[in-house]
């Protein structure tokens, strides 16, 4: 994926990358140079604690990590489950 540097030195991270990493506006990133490349690494925030709640619409138990947690798309869930033993 390609992006550009603005006149203010800003860079927009492509949406698919932000989604995969669960990045939201204001999330901190570490920036460093590695062999002529710029490497951005998300700073780890406090881990979310997942819990089981009852979905008010269906009445079924669901797993949640709370508001603001990244929403996984069907393809991502299938990928995660395909690696599960």
C-alpha positions as CSV (number, residue, x, y, z in Angstrom):
1,X,0.0,0.0,0.0
2,X,1.2,3.5,-0.8
3,X,0.7,6.8,1.0
4,X,2.1,10.3,0.8
5,X,3.7,12.8,3.2
6,X,1.6,16.0,3.5
7,X,3.2,19.5,3.5
8,X,2.8,19.3,7.3
9,X,4.8,16.1,7.5
10,X,1.7,14.0,8.2
11,X,1.2,10.5,6.8
12,X,-2.2,8.8,6.5
13,X,-2.1,5.1,7.4
14,X,-4.3,3.1,4.9
15,X,-7.7,2.0,6.4
16,X,-7.0,-1.8,6.1
17,X,-3.8,-1.4,8.1
18,X,-5.6,0.6,10.8
19,X,-8.4,-2.0,11.0
20,X,-6.0,-4.9,11.3
21,X,-4.2,-3.3,14.2
22,X,-7.3,-1.9,15.8
23,X,-5.9,1.6,15.6
24,X,-8.2,4.5,16.5
25,X,-7.6,8.3,16.3
26,X,-5.2,9.4,19.0
27,X,-3.5,6.0,19.5
28,X,0.2,6.4,20.2
29,X,2.8,5.0,17.8
30,X,6.6,4.6,18.3
31,X,8.6,5.7,15.3
32,X,12.2,4.7,14.5
33,X,14.5,4.3,11.6
34,X,15.7,0.8,10.6
35,X,18.1,0.4,7.7
36,X,16.7,3.4,5.8
37,X,13.0,2.5,6.5
38,X,10.6,4.2,8.9
39,X,9.0,1.7,11.2
40,X,5.8,2.7,13.1
41,X,4.9,0.4,16.0
42,X,1.7,0.8,18.0
43,X,2.4,1.4,21.7
44,X,0.6,-1.3,23.7
45,X,-2.2,0.1,25.7
46,X,-3.7,-1.7,28.7
47,X,-5.2,-5.0,27.5
48,X,-8.9,-5.1,27.3
49,X,-10.6,-7.6,29.5
50,X,-13.0,-9.8,27.6
51,X,-16.2,-10.9,29.2
52,X,-19.4,-12.8,28.4
53,X,-22.6,-10.7,28.3
54,X,-26.1,-11.4,27.1
55,X,-27.0,-9.8,23.7
56,X,-30.1,-7.7,24.4
57,X,-31.5,-8.4,20.9
58,X,-31.0,-12.1,20.7
59,X,-30.8,-13.1,24.4
60,X,-27.7,-15.2,23.5
61,X,-24.4,-15.1,25.3
62,X,-21.7,-13.2,23.4
63,X,-18.0,-12.4,24.1
64,X,-17.2,-8.6,24.3
65,X,-14.1,-6.6,24.9
66,X,-16.2,-3.4,25.6
67,X,-16.8,-0.2,23.8
68,X,-14.1,0.9,21.4
69,X,-12.8,-2.6,20.9
70,X,-11.9,-3.4,17.3
71,X,-14.7,-5.0,15.3
72,X,-13.6,-8.1,13.5
73,X,-14.9,-8.8,10.1
74,X,-16.1,-12.3,9.1
75,X,-12.9,-13.0,7.1
76,X,-10.7,-12.1,10.1
77,X,-12.7,-14.4,12.4
78,X,-12.4,-17.2,9.9
79,X,-8.7,-16.7,9.7
80,X,-8.4,-16.7,13.5
81,X,-10.5,-19.9,13.8
82,X,-8.6,-21.6,11.0
83,X,-5.4,-21.4,13.2
84,X,-7.2,-22.7,16.3
85,X,-6.3,-26.3,17.1
